[in-house]
Amino acid sequence: MNQKIFYLFRMMPVTEKEIQKWINKVTPEISQLQGKEYTRQWNVISKIRQAKNGGLF
């Protein structure tokens, strides 16, 4: 079953699972708590959106 995805404010949705996948690939040695800080400091959500828009994620 294919679902249509509607983007609120034209923003690409990013899930927790995608964030964890990114962190595990880029910095697999950090803890979950450090991962949350890493996500905020390095703007991981924005990077994931750019990668998804470019067809790279």
DAPE-V782139 format. One record per residue. N is the residue number from 1. RES is the residue in one small letter. SS is DSSP state (h for helix, s for strand, l for the rest). Layout:
n & res & ss
N & RES & SS
N & RES & SS
This chain:
n & res & ss
1 & m & l
2 & n & l
3 & q & l
4 & k & l
5 & i & l
6 & f & l
7 & y & l
8 & l & h
9 & f & h
10 & r & h
11 & m & l
12 & m & l
13 & p & l
14 & v & l
15 & t & l
16 & e & h
17 & k & h
18 & e & h
19 & i & h
20 & q & h
21 & k & h
22 & w & h
23 & i & h
24 & n & h
25 & k & h
26 & v & h
27 & t & l
28 & p & l
29 & e & l
30 & i & l
31 & s & l
32 & q & h
33 & l & h
34 & q & h
35 & g & h
36 & k & h
37 & e & h
38 & y & h
39 & t & h
40 & r & h
41 & q & h
42 & w & l
43 & n & l
44 & v & h
45 & i & h
46 & s & h
47 & k & h
48 & i & h
49 & r & h
50 & q & h
51 & a & h
52 & k & h
53 & n & h
54 & g & l
55 & g & l
56 & l & l
57 & f & l
